[in-house]
Amino acid sequence: MNNINDNVLLQLSKKLFLVNNRLNKSLQNNQKIIDQIKQKYEPRTEFNRWRSSEEGKLWKKQQYQKQKQCCAICQEKIELKGSHIDHIKPLSRYPDLSLDTSNLQIACGQCNISKSNSEILVDENAI
């Protein structure tokens, strides 16, 4: 009887060890996913900080003048107040370009929101 209990305990211990290993692997995979999500949203925080800075505000004013007070997408006249700084190559797909001013343009809110994650390249000579 004692041998049987020992054998059952040994089998249970092995199963518990395997389950624990699977759980650890699953937790590691989940941590990788969490890290990817954090990395995706971190550039947004950096961009928002820059946009609110004196440098970001100055860039927006200068770009607005460069674009002749027009939306880079629809080419309609817009007001500086309420206009959006748009990422030509979307931040969600190109987080490394979050602060690259050559990837930024001024757009009206409607165009920027409807553009979403698509890329709309504008001919700067048309502005």
C-alpha positions, 0 to 999 in steps of 0.5 A: 500500500505504501508503494502505491501511495509513493507511486501516485505521489510521484506521478502527481508531482511530475504532472504538477511540474509539467503544468507549472512549466506550461504556466510559466511559458504562458506567463512569459508569452503574456509578458511579451504581449504586454511589452509590445502593447506598452511599446505601441502606446509609448510613442503616443505619450512622447508625441503628446508631450512634444505637441504641448511643448513650446517646440511643438507649438512653434512647429505647428505655427510654422507648418501652418504658415508653410501650408498656407493655412490649408489642410494638407489632405483636403486643401481647404482653408483651416484655422490654426486653433482646432487643427490637428498635427497628423502623422503622414505614416500612422503612429500606430504602424510607424512608432519610430516616426512619432517625433519625425517632423518630416512625417507630420502635417497639419490637417483639419480634424475631420480629415485627420479622424477619417484618415485614421491609420491610412497613409495619405501622401500630399504633394507639397507643391500643391499646398 
